[in-house]
């Protein structure tokens, strides 16, 4: 798929759609406007604090889990003009009132979490932002949601997204859905990114300490980078796909988004049965670590203004952290992988399979298209050609698997060769998407840098398969180095 996110024409078009020509329809769902009685003093103690700090205050009996939940609920209601949240869980405060602190609990216990609205959650609609799914409630929730609840997390609500996780139209507006409206950027007149727009904006504006996003091709990394938060695209298969409305069985994954690397790991730990050793949060984790800064012309020729400066600042931060930094060119064919045909083939089939398992709502993509055609202005204002092309795809499963294997082989060959010489690769934002989505390897983007306009730019690390915890350890050290460097 051709990535246009960094072209001036693309960005100008996105800003017009998101700010000057914002689409408003009667399909948009209004957020619950109830506010809890929370003092300004209490809110200051809660909002924008780390999970560790919140847990410490509960342990010291300064706060309760209900206090924390009410504060974040109120924050989501008060900031609803950003359209980051589609719905709030009406039972979440009552659930929080039943919880009490124990040293035996993990870090996520009692913490409110926002969930991207393509992930099935018991008792709440899962809409993918689509009008046709406005009232869809799947009886069986996603495995990752069950894991979160097992860890004691509280489902605060559902986050907005680019409709159908940005696989509806190539002319879509990032962050727009018929049910959720247009998600606004957290910090100004900038592209909000997608498809996990609501999750990233909600975390950036402290509507929740953490949020779950999903990625098929850049949908965690890009909006996290754009809104100045941490976003992890985990190793493919680490988090179960069950209960996530699919695009591609070979590329889809959920992933955590948070303000810090530590909180990102806390959410990752809750989303899956991660049995690895606990991370060693050490600022020296990059000491003598070999970092390859991707410098292929295929990437650098598409850099936006100031990207070179930001790369140089990131290299300075790495030097200060003790890393051995070098420029590195990956095999160029891995940067031009065309995975769009794979997504078109797998989308229609995945949707039909997903809804065939629903007890009360059988649905095919053909039916979605017909429903939208009855009122395109309200239900599909940016068109739906990707839905139509997916239904029309005649590729055989065998031919599709050959494409998948070829894409994966190219990406893995490039990364495996790189990791013989360096420990981790670095790029900006979403520039090297094809490398980590086609290979299934993990990537994490870190905030800290901005363009002179104030627009955030994330620094993205790509790690080795299954080494998500090691990647986060290195990300933590870089996070601290960036923090000191930009002060």
Number of C-alpha atoms within 10 A of each C-alpha: 14 10 15 12 17 15 12 12 10 14 15 12 14 22 18 14 20 22 15 10 10 14 18 17 16 12 18 21 16 15 15 15 13 11 14 13 10 13 9 9 8 14 17 11 16 22 18 19 15 17 26 13 13 24 25 14 16 18 15 11 10 13 17 21 25 20 21 26 27 23 26 22 26 19 19 29 19 14 15 20 13 19 28 33 32 30 25 20 17 16 12 18 21 11 15 24 14 10 14 14 16 11 7 7 12 15 21 26 25 30 25 29 26 29 30 32 35 26 28 28 26 15 15 21 20 28 29 31 29 26 24 19 16 18 12 18 20 22 15 16 19 19 20 25 24 18 16 23 17 14 21 20 23 25 28 27 25 31 32 39 40 30 30 20 29 25 20 21 19 12 17 20 28 26 31 31 34 28 27 34 29 29 33 25 28 24 16 12 15 21 29 31 30 32 32 37 36 38 37 41 33 32 27 24 22 21 29 29 29 31 31 31 34 31 24 24 27 24 28 33 36 29 34 37 29 27 28 26 30 33 33 31 30 28 22 22 15 19 19 17 19 17 19 24 24 28 25 21 15 20 22 25 29 27 25 29 35 31 27 22 28 20 21 25 22 20 27 26 22 24 27 18 14 13 7 10 8 12 15 14 15 12 18 19 21 25 16 14 18 19 24 24 23 20 16 15 11 15 16 14 9 14 15 12 12 12 17 13 11 18 17 13 16 25 21 17 22 24 18 16 23 19 20 17 19 14 13 17 15 21 17 15 15 24 19 19 19 15 19 13 16 25 26 24 22 23 24 25 18 19 17 16 16 18 17 14 14 15 11 12 13 13 18 18 19 15 12 17 19 11 15 19 15 11 11 15 14 18 24 22 19 19 18 21 15 20 20 18 17 22 19 13 15 12 14 10 11 9 12 18 14 13 16 19 15 14 24 23 15 21 27 21 18 20 25 15 12 20 17 8 12 19 19 21 24 25 22 25 27 25 23 22 24 26 28 27 27 26 27 25 23 25 30 30 31 29 24 22 22 17 14 9 9 12 19 22 26 29 26 26 25 25 26 23 19 16 15 25 21 17 24 26 24 25 28 24 23 27 25 18 23 24 14 12 17 12 6
